[in-house]
Amino acid sequence: MKTRLCSIILSIVILILILCGCGKKSGTTLPPLSALAPLPDSTIIEIVQNYDHDTLLVNWGQPVRIMEGNTGAVWKLDDTRDLLLFYNEYQKVFAAQIK
């Protein structure tokens, strides 16, 4: 009886964690652009994956350019490099490029 009750409680806790988005990237974990600039390109690209457009706007402000159809945006990393982010249909970053 106790093991069944524990299993049910554990299942409920896991379901709650899944539904509330535990493990989802949030704005509190997104570093500022100034902190990303000194990092290697591959690290920056890995960090920005799966963030949504709204989180980027809240944390980084407006991009320097929005791509046609809101399919992506460009932010300035530093004086010589731009961070290009491409969004999927859910407005989440699925690809990034540094130029």
PyMOL CGO cylinders between C-alpha atoms (Angstrom):
from pymol import cmd
from pymol.cgo import CYLINDER

trace = [
    CYLINDER, 0.00, 0.00, 0.00, 2.79, 2.45, 0.93, 0.3, 1, 1, 1, 1, 1, 1,
    CYLINDER, 2.79, 2.45, 0.93, 4.73, 1.74, -2.25, 0.3, 1, 1, 1, 1, 1, 1,
    CYLINDER, 4.73, 1.74, -2.25, 1.64, 2.32, -4.37, 0.3, 1, 1, 1, 1, 1, 1,
    CYLINDER, 1.64, 2.32, -4.37, 0.95, 5.62, -2.61, 0.3, 1, 1, 1, 1, 1, 1,
    CYLINDER, 0.95, 5.62, -2.61, 4.59, 6.67, -3.08, 0.3, 1, 1, 1, 1, 1, 1,
    CYLINDER, 4.59, 6.67, -3.08, 4.40, 5.78, -6.77, 0.3, 1, 1, 1, 1, 1, 1,
    CYLINDER, 4.40, 5.78, -6.77, 1.26, 7.86, -7.22, 0.3, 1, 1, 1, 1, 1, 1,
    CYLINDER, 1.26, 7.86, -7.22, 2.77, 10.84, -5.40, 0.3, 1, 1, 1, 1, 1, 1,
    CYLINDER, 2.77, 10.84, -5.40, 5.99, 10.57, -7.41, 0.3, 1, 1, 1, 1, 1, 1,
    CYLINDER, 5.99, 10.57, -7.41, 4.00, 10.40, -10.65, 0.3, 1, 1, 1, 1, 1, 1,
    CYLINDER, 4.00, 10.40, -10.65, 2.05, 13.52, -9.69, 0.3, 1, 1, 1, 1, 1, 1,
    CYLINDER, 2.05, 13.52, -9.69, 5.25, 15.42, -8.83, 0.3, 1, 1, 1, 1, 1, 1,
    CYLINDER, 5.25, 15.42, -8.83, 6.86, 14.44, -12.14, 0.3, 1, 1, 1, 1, 1, 1,
    CYLINDER, 6.86, 14.44, -12.14, 3.74, 15.50, -14.03, 0.3, 1, 1, 1, 1, 1, 1,
    CYLINDER, 3.74, 15.50, -14.03, 3.71, 18.87, -12.27, 0.3, 1, 1, 1, 1, 1, 1,
    CYLINDER, 3.71, 18.87, -12.27, 7.38, 19.43, -13.09, 0.3, 1, 1, 1, 1, 1, 1,
    CYLINDER, 7.38, 19.43, -13.09, 6.78, 18.63, -16.74, 0.3, 1, 1, 1, 1, 1, 1,
    CYLINDER, 6.78, 18.63, -16.74, 3.72, 20.86, -16.98, 0.3, 1, 1, 1, 1, 1, 1,
    CYLINDER, 3.72, 20.86, -16.98, 5.32, 23.83, -15.23, 0.3, 1, 1, 1, 1, 1, 1,
    CYLINDER, 5.32, 23.83, -15.23, 8.26, 23.70, -17.60, 0.3, 1, 1, 1, 1, 1, 1,
    CYLINDER, 8.26, 23.70, -17.60, 11.07, 22.67, -15.29, 0.3, 1, 1, 1, 1, 1, 1,
    CYLINDER, 11.07, 22.67, -15.29, 14.19, 22.44, -17.40, 0.3, 1, 1, 1, 1, 1, 1,
    CYLINDER, 14.19, 22.44, -17.40, 12.83, 25.03, -19.82, 0.3, 1, 1, 1, 1, 1, 1,
    CYLINDER, 12.83, 25.03, -19.82, 15.23, 27.85, -20.47, 0.3, 1, 1, 1, 1, 1, 1,
    CYLINDER, 15.23, 27.85, -20.47, 14.09, 30.98, -18.76, 0.3, 1, 1, 1, 1, 1, 1,
    CYLINDER, 14.09, 30.98, -18.76, 15.11, 34.60, -18.80, 0.3, 1, 1, 1, 1, 1, 1,
    CYLINDER, 15.11, 34.60, -18.80, 16.93, 34.23, -15.51, 0.3, 1, 1, 1, 1, 1, 1,
    CYLINDER, 16.93, 34.23, -15.51, 19.51, 31.94, -17.09, 0.3, 1, 1, 1, 1, 1, 1,
    CYLINDER, 19.51, 31.94, -17.09, 20.09, 33.99, -20.24, 0.3, 1, 1, 1, 1, 1, 1,
    CYLINDER, 20.09, 33.99, -20.24, 23.38, 35.88, -19.89, 0.3, 1, 1, 1, 1, 1, 1,
    CYLINDER, 23.38, 35.88, -19.89, 23.60, 39.48, -21.10, 0.3, 1, 1, 1, 1, 1, 1,
    CYLINDER, 23.60, 39.48, -21.10, 25.05, 40.05, -24.56, 0.3, 1, 1, 1, 1, 1, 1,
    CYLINDER, 25.05, 40.05, -24.56, 28.13, 41.67, -23.03, 0.3, 1, 1, 1, 1, 1, 1,
    CYLINDER, 28.13, 41.67, -23.03, 28.87, 38.41, -21.16, 0.3, 1, 1, 1, 1, 1, 1,
    CYLINDER, 28.87, 38.41, -21.16, 28.50, 36.36, -24.35, 0.3, 1, 1, 1, 1, 1, 1,
    CYLINDER, 28.50, 36.36, -24.35, 30.83, 38.47, -26.48, 0.3, 1, 1, 1, 1, 1, 1,
    CYLINDER, 30.83, 38.47, -26.48, 34.15, 37.11, -25.14, 0.3, 1, 1, 1, 1, 1, 1,
    CYLINDER, 34.15, 37.11, -25.14, 33.02, 33.47, -25.42, 0.3, 1, 1, 1, 1, 1, 1,
    CYLINDER, 33.02, 33.47, -25.42, 33.91, 31.22, -28.37, 0.3, 1, 1, 1, 1, 1, 1,
    CYLINDER, 33.91, 31.22, -28.37, 31.34, 31.27, -31.20, 0.3, 1, 1, 1, 1, 1, 1,
    CYLINDER, 31.34, 31.27, -31.20, 30.37, 27.63, -30.68, 0.3, 1, 1, 1, 1, 1, 1,
    CYLINDER, 30.37, 27.63, -30.68, 29.61, 28.27, -26.99, 0.3, 1, 1, 1, 1, 1, 1,
    CYLINDER, 29.61, 28.27, -26.99, 27.45, 31.29, -27.78, 0.3, 1, 1, 1, 1, 1, 1,
    CYLINDER, 27.45, 31.29, -27.78, 25.48, 29.31, -30.35, 0.3, 1, 1, 1, 1, 1, 1,
    CYLINDER, 25.48, 29.31, -30.35, 24.91, 26.50, -27.85, 0.3, 1, 1, 1, 1, 1, 1,
    CYLINDER, 24.91, 26.50, -27.85, 23.77, 28.92, -25.11, 0.3, 1, 1, 1, 1, 1, 1,
    CYLINDER, 23.77, 28.92, -25.11, 21.11, 30.69, -27.20, 0.3, 1, 1, 1, 1, 1, 1,
    CYLINDER, 21.11, 30.69, -27.20, 19.43, 27.54, -28.53, 0.3, 1, 1, 1, 1, 1, 1,
    CYLINDER, 19.43, 27.54, -28.53, 15.72, 27.17, -27.66, 0.3, 1, 1, 1, 1, 1, 1,
    CYLINDER, 15.72, 27.17, -27.66, 15.22, 30.60, -26.10, 0.3, 1, 1, 1, 1, 1, 1,
    CYLINDER, 15.22, 30.60, -26.10, 12.04, 32.25, -27.29, 0.3, 1, 1, 1, 1, 1, 1,
    CYLINDER, 12.04, 32.25, -27.29, 11.92, 35.63, -28.98, 0.3, 1, 1, 1, 1, 1, 1,
    CYLINDER, 11.92, 35.63, -28.98, 10.11, 37.33, -26.08, 0.3, 1, 1, 1, 1, 1, 1,
    CYLINDER, 10.11, 37.33, -26.08, 12.74, 36.21, -23.55, 0.3, 1, 1, 1, 1, 1, 1,
    CYLINDER, 12.74, 36.21, -23.55, 15.48, 37.62, -25.79, 0.3, 1, 1, 1, 1, 1, 1,
    CYLINDER, 15.48, 37.62, -25.79, 13.63, 40.94, -26.08, 0.3, 1, 1, 1, 1, 1, 1,
    CYLINDER, 13.63, 40.94, -26.08, 13.13, 41.21, -22.31, 0.3, 1, 1, 1, 1, 1, 1,
    CYLINDER, 13.13, 41.21, -22.31, 16.78, 40.43, -21.54, 0.3, 1, 1, 1, 1, 1, 1,
    CYLINDER, 16.78, 40.43, -21.54, 18.60, 42.03, -24.48, 0.3, 1, 1, 1, 1, 1, 1,
    CYLINDER, 18.60, 42.03, -24.48, 16.23, 44.73, -25.69, 0.3, 1, 1, 1, 1, 1, 1,
    CYLINDER, 16.23, 44.73, -25.69, 15.37, 45.30, -29.33, 0.3, 1, 1, 1, 1, 1, 1,
    CYLINDER, 15.37, 45.30, -29.33, 17.61, 43.66, -31.94, 0.3, 1, 1, 1, 1, 1, 1,
    CYLINDER, 17.61, 43.66, -31.94, 19.41, 45.84, -34.47, 0.3, 1, 1, 1, 1, 1, 1,
    CYLINDER, 19.41, 45.84, -34.47, 17.44, 44.12, -37.23, 0.3, 1, 1, 1, 1, 1, 1,
    CYLINDER, 17.44, 44.12, -37.23, 14.45, 41.78, -37.50, 0.3, 1, 1, 1, 1, 1, 1,
    CYLINDER, 14.45, 41.78, -37.50, 14.37, 39.45, -40.49, 0.3, 1, 1, 1, 1, 1, 1,
    CYLINDER, 14.37, 39.45, -40.49, 11.45, 39.48, -42.89, 0.3, 1, 1, 1, 1, 1, 1,
    CYLINDER, 11.45, 39.48, -42.89, 8.44, 37.61, -41.57, 0.3, 1, 1, 1, 1, 1, 1,
    CYLINDER, 8.44, 37.61, -41.57, 9.89, 37.67, -38.05, 0.3, 1, 1, 1, 1, 1, 1,
    CYLINDER, 9.89, 37.67, -38.05, 11.84, 34.51, -38.87, 0.3, 1, 1, 1, 1, 1, 1,
    CYLINDER, 11.84, 34.51, -38.87, 14.91, 35.76, -37.06, 0.3, 1, 1, 1, 1, 1, 1,
    CYLINDER, 14.91, 35.76, -37.06, 16.77, 38.70, -35.58, 0.3, 1, 1, 1, 1, 1, 1,
    CYLINDER, 16.77, 38.70, -35.58, 20.25, 40.19, -35.40, 0.3, 1, 1, 1, 1, 1, 1,
    CYLINDER, 20.25, 40.19, -35.40, 21.92, 41.46, -32.23, 0.3, 1, 1, 1, 1, 1, 1,
    CYLINDER, 21.92, 41.46, -32.23, 25.31, 43.17, -31.93, 0.3, 1, 1, 1, 1, 1, 1,
    CYLINDER, 25.31, 43.17, -31.93, 27.79, 41.10, -29.92, 0.3, 1, 1, 1, 1, 1, 1,
    CYLINDER, 27.79, 41.10, -29.92, 30.58, 43.65, -30.19, 0.3, 1, 1, 1, 1, 1, 1,
    CYLINDER, 30.58, 43.65, -30.19, 31.99, 46.15, -32.68, 0.3, 1, 1, 1, 1, 1, 1,
    CYLINDER, 31.99, 46.15, -32.68, 32.92, 43.47, -35.21, 0.3, 1, 1, 1, 1, 1, 1,
    CYLINDER, 32.92, 43.47, -35.21, 30.46, 40.61, -34.72, 0.3, 1, 1, 1, 1, 1, 1,
    CYLINDER, 30.46, 40.61, -34.72, 26.72, 40.14, -35.08, 0.3, 1, 1, 1, 1, 1, 1,
    CYLINDER, 26.72, 40.14, -35.08, 24.64, 37.31, -33.61, 0.3, 1, 1, 1, 1, 1, 1,
    CYLINDER, 24.64, 37.31, -33.61, 22.03, 36.05, -36.09, 0.3, 1, 1, 1, 1, 1, 1,
    CYLINDER, 22.03, 36.05, -36.09, 19.22, 34.02, -34.57, 0.3, 1, 1, 1, 1, 1, 1,
    CYLINDER, 19.22, 34.02, -34.57, 16.66, 32.08, -36.59, 0.3, 1, 1, 1, 1, 1, 1,
    CYLINDER, 16.66, 32.08, -36.59, 13.27, 31.15, -35.11, 0.3, 1, 1, 1, 1, 1, 1,
    CYLINDER, 13.27, 31.15, -35.11, 11.04, 28.15, -35.67, 0.3, 1, 1, 1, 1, 1, 1,
    CYLINDER, 11.04, 28.15, -35.67, 7.24, 28.38, -35.92, 0.3, 1, 1, 1, 1, 1, 1,
    CYLINDER, 7.24, 28.38, -35.92, 7.05, 28.64, -32.11, 0.3, 1, 1, 1, 1, 1, 1,
    CYLINDER, 7.05, 28.64, -32.11, 9.38, 31.68, -32.07, 0.3, 1, 1, 1, 1, 1, 1,
    CYLINDER, 9.38, 31.68, -32.07, 12.18, 29.68, -30.43, 0.3, 1, 1, 1, 1, 1, 1,
    CYLINDER, 12.18, 29.68, -30.43, 15.78, 29.85, -31.61, 0.3, 1, 1, 1, 1, 1, 1,
    CYLINDER, 15.78, 29.85, -31.61, 16.56, 26.76, -33.64, 0.3, 1, 1, 1, 1, 1, 1,
    CYLINDER, 16.56, 26.76, -33.64, 19.71, 28.01, -35.38, 0.3, 1, 1, 1, 1, 1, 1,
    CYLINDER, 19.71, 28.01, -35.38, 22.29, 30.71, -34.76, 0.3, 1, 1, 1, 1, 1, 1,
    CYLINDER, 22.29, 30.71, -34.76, 25.18, 32.16, -36.66, 0.3, 1, 1, 1, 1, 1, 1,
    CYLINDER, 25.18, 32.16, -36.66, 27.90, 34.67, -35.85, 0.3, 1, 1, 1, 1, 1, 1,
    CYLINDER, 27.90, 34.67, -35.85, 29.12, 37.01, -38.56, 0.3, 1, 1, 1, 1, 1, 1,
]
cmd.load_cgo(trace, "trace")
